[in-house]
Amino acid sequence: MDIKSPEFYAEIGLISGLEVHQQLFTERKMFCHCPARRYTSTHDGEVLRHMRPTLSELGEYDGTALMEFKTRKNIIYLLHKENVCTYEMDDTPPFLVNQDAVDVAIEQCLMLGCDIVDEVHIARKQYLDGSIPTGFQRTAIVGVNGRLPFRGRELTILQVSVEEDSCREVSDEGHLIIWRTDRLGMPLIETVTGPDLRTPDEVADAILLIGRVCRSTGHVRVGLGASRQDVNVSVRGGRRVEIKGVPKAGWAPGLVHGEAIRQVNLLKLRDELIHRGFTTADSIGVESADVTSLFASSEAAFLTVGGWEKYARDEQRRAGFEIGNGKFTVRAIRVKGLGHTLAWPTQPDWIFAHELAGRIRVIAGLDQRPILLHSEKWPDYHRSLQELRKVRARLKCNPEDGIVLVWGPDEDTVTAADEVRLRYIDAINGIPNETRQPFEDGSTDFERILPGPDRMYPDTDSPPSRVTRERVERLHAALSPRPWEREARYSAAGVPTSTTHFLIRRGAARLVDLVTDVCRAPVLQACVLFGERVKALRRDGVPVDTVSDDRWCELFTLAGRCPRLWEAWDLVVRALAAAPDRSVAAIVGDLGLGATPDGWRQGVGAAVTEASGRLYVPGNDRLFRFSMGLAMCELRGKVPALEVADAVKTEIASR
């Protein structure tokens, strides 16, 4: 069976759902008056913070918050006076929620047929990774229980929320993470689907469809980073794993397939561990020892004190910032009876040792490549096997034991040893609930433990906002057509699907609807102009976006009365983009278009004569095409192409 076929995914019980985040087009941020979308590459100040977990309303700590606290991160925020204020730094309470953002969220709910709440209540969602200086994100549910037409069935929409965006990561090295705060606080809508998707291709299609729904409102931002999605994946017998921040729909098929394979393989590893008698946390035996002296003269320089000091100098890593506490230590970790599991396959081209490396990199802060060594794929250099034998002897290993080697500040290596133990305990249960970082090749790596419900609690600083019936009806009256309604209309006119999707995704469908409604322009003609021809001009650097709605309407009205103008659309649109304040009629007059020139047939004869003299290979078909090209250079937009073609044929026949 093809492992990428729908039958394979059905056999393993693949299910997936989405959380699609879309930035909103508002003037200011979500809970303050700072301008939105004003990105900067410089900063005026820096703030150093450390995060600590807090108890939930029920007196519980969230597991993710505890994990983040264990990383002992130093967090630096880069501040620019143009786009950040004391609210973002948690020095003042929030302003009232941006009602323009709530309106856009209501529009999204109407598009999706959601039940809209009567009051918008702000909640806090803990984030201790440093991406939000307050340690929590303010968020609010606006609608629930929606439906989205999808591949002949319905895709469940669990909820639509409005929330504030996080910081942009600048770097993450060891125990220091640096964030830029320009994106912080920008309004987002989050659209959450049910676990209704059954193949990786369905996931990609659903991302694109929800994106078209978002953009159909006309009130969301476009461009790199304006839309991000979290993809939730599980297989039969597994658990939900969140692939965080997938930037493009095109990444989704590879990521979902890779995670499905990973979960299938981890379930097989679970069965193997149980077969060996590892059924409880206490049955996992892990011991570690300081073996720094065994590698004092190793050819693997990164395992020596001198190599570590050189690495710290070259990478400009500072004690107390990027580097953790304690002297340089090489620590060997013995995993009792777990030999031949370190090289157990997980996701394509990855093994279980990569699972350990991900935890060690994130939680212990040991990120010097290759992060760890292990006994089932020991490096090949002179005396390497001799070093391994010494390590096994130091830890009194049996043949069935495995060895993991880590290095760095002593305290971090102790943390790493504990993470090896904890990850093997998770392996007994199959799939750990976690958030994973995506890569373009379809692989993922550990990011953090998957958050639980204990991280959510009410925000007592923000009063609720009423959502009245009149407000919803006002927004509904101005709502744009839904994507599937436009798609059906355009498809009936013969518009290619790819063109339709571009028009909706890039907001040009609004112009199509404008000129077809106001100017009675043919749907196909309008779609081709805005979805293909204008797009090509934009790629060539022509400033077509400076052309106003009124000018487009004027162009379609004039061309409707004089269809030959469409044959010179390129000349007209380029001139219009260069002088958007001039009327289309004036531009057409300047170009000499629309009026049939005297003696144009003599010009056709001259074109045929020139083509005949320059034609390398004889033949009437070639002569006709060459002559038409020469003639239309002068007559495009002045004489209909069909009349020029008849004149060219007559001229050729007369010769």
GIGI-V276972 format. One line per field, one symbol per residue. phi: phi as a letter, one per 30 degrees, with the letter a starting at -180 (. if undefined). psi: psi as a letter, one per 40 degrees, with the letter a starting at -180 (. if undefined). burial: b if it has 16 or more other ideal C-beta (glycine too) atoms within 10 Angstrom, else e. A space follows every 50 residues. Layout:
# GIGI-V276972
phi=???
psi=???
burial=???
This chain:
# GIGI-V276972
phi=.ddcceddddddidbbbbbccbdccbdbddbacddcicdbcbbcabbcbb cbdbdddciccddddddddddhdccccccbddbbbddddicbddddeddd ddddddedddeciddcddbccdbcbdbcdjdbediacdbadcbbhcbbda hibccdcdabbcacdcdcdcabbhcbbcbccddeiddbcccccddcccbe dddddddddddddedddibbdbjdidbbbcccbabeicbdbccciddbdd ddeddddddddedddddddeddddedjcbbddddcbbbadceddcecddd edccddddddedddchccdicdcdcjddbccccccdicdicdcddbdeib bdedddddddddddicbddcibcbdcaddcbeidddddddddddchdced dcbbcbakeeddddddddddddddddddcjcddacbdcbddjdbbdcadd dcdddcadcddcddcdcddddddddddcddededdddddddddjddedde ddeddciddddeddddddchddddddddddcbddedddddjddddddded dddddddddddbeddddcedddddddddbddddddddddddicicdddid ddddeddddddddcddcdkdddddddddddddeccdicbeeddddddddd ddddc
psi=hheeiddddddefhiiiihhhhiigidiadeaeiiifgiieiieiihhih iiiiiidefihhddddddddefhhhhhhhheeeiadddefeiiiiiihdd dddddddddddefihhidhhhhihhhheeeehdeeihhihhdiifiihhh feahhhhdihihiiiaihhdihhbehhhihedeheihiihhhiigeheid ddddddddddddddeddefiiiihedhiihhhiiiheaihhhhhfhdidd dddddddddddddddddddddddddeegeiddehhhiiihfddeedfidg deeiddddddddddefhihecdhaiiihhhhhhhhhefieddehibihei iddddddddddddeegehhediiieegiigihedddddddddddefiide iihhhiiaidddddddddddddddddddechihihihiideeiiihdiih iaeeehiiheehiihigidddddddddehiiiddddddddddeehidddd dddddeeeddddddddddefihddddddddeddddddddeehgdeehidd dddddddddddgdeddefddddddddddgeeiidddddddefidhhiifd dddddddddddddehdhihddddddddddddeddehedhidddddddddd ddde.
burial=eeeeeeebbeebebbbbbbbbbbbbbebbbbbebebbeebeebeeebebe bebeebeeeebbbbbebbebbbbbbbbbbbeebbbebbbeeeebbebbeb bbbbbbbbbbbbebebbeebebbbbbbbbbbbbbbbbbbbbbbbebebeb eeeebebbbbbbbbbbbbeeebbbbbbbbbbbbbbbbbbbbbbebbbbbb bbbbbbbbbbbbbbbbbebbbeeeebbbbbbbbbbeebbebbbbbbeebe bbbbbbbbbbbbbbbbbebbeebeeeebeeeebbebebbebbebbeebeb ebbbeebbeebbeeeebeeeebbbeeebbbbbbbbbbbbebbebbbbeeb bbbbbbbbbbbbbbbbbbeebbbbbbeeeeeeeeeebbebbbebbebeee bbbbbbbbbbbbbbbbbbbbbbbbbbbbebbbbbbbebeeebbbbbbbbb beebbbbebeebeebebeeebbeebeeeebbbbbebbebbeebebeeebb bbbbbbbbbbbbbbbbeebebebebbbbbbbeebbebeeeebebeebeee bbbbbbbbbbeeebbbbbbebbbebbbeeeeeebeebbeebebbeeeeeb bebbbebbeebeeeeeeeeeeebbebbbebbbebbbbbbbbeebbebbee bbeee
